[in-house]
Amino acid sequence: MSIDRGTVQFFLDGAVASRDNAAHWFRYLRKIVKGKNDFVLTQEELSWLLSRDELSCFQKVTLKRAMTIGTPTYQYVKSLNEKWTPTFWPELLRRMKDATQGNASVTQ
């Protein structure tokens, strides 16, 4: 196996750009998960990235955990790629409608 320099360079650049910003780093990490239980990085590329000084300890831990199926970090990163369904919208719209009609149930 060989290391895809383009892929690992993307994550190295991302690590440098997001060094002090966890939310920014997680936006890079979401690119790791391709599909269900499928990753962009190989184990060889992961090992190479984990050995680099460009990644902080936090970045190394979250990278490794994001590539471990079943961990909370993996679940979170995977959820970043899923469509967001705002379950509170119908209730919010109902309350707004009630408010415009002068209904007291808005304050509940």
C-alpha positions, 0 to 999 in steps of 0.5 A: 500500500502507498500513501495518497499524498493529496489526501494526507496533505489535505488533513495536514493543512487542515490540522495547521489551519484549525490548530486552536479551533476544535469546531474547525478541525471537526469540519475537516474530520467529517471528510474522513467518513465516506459512507457506512463504515468506510473511510477516506484514509487507510490505516497506513495513512492514519499512522503516518498522520499520527506521527506528524508534529503538525497535529496537536495531541487533541487532533491526533486523539480525535482523528484516531477516535473518528476512525474507530467505528462505534466511538462517540467521536466516530458517531459525531463526525458521521452525524456531521455528514447526515441531513439535519432534520429540524424536529422543532420546526412544526412546534415553533411554527405553531407557537408563532401562529398562536402568538400572532392570533393572541393565543396564550399558549405561546408562553408555555 
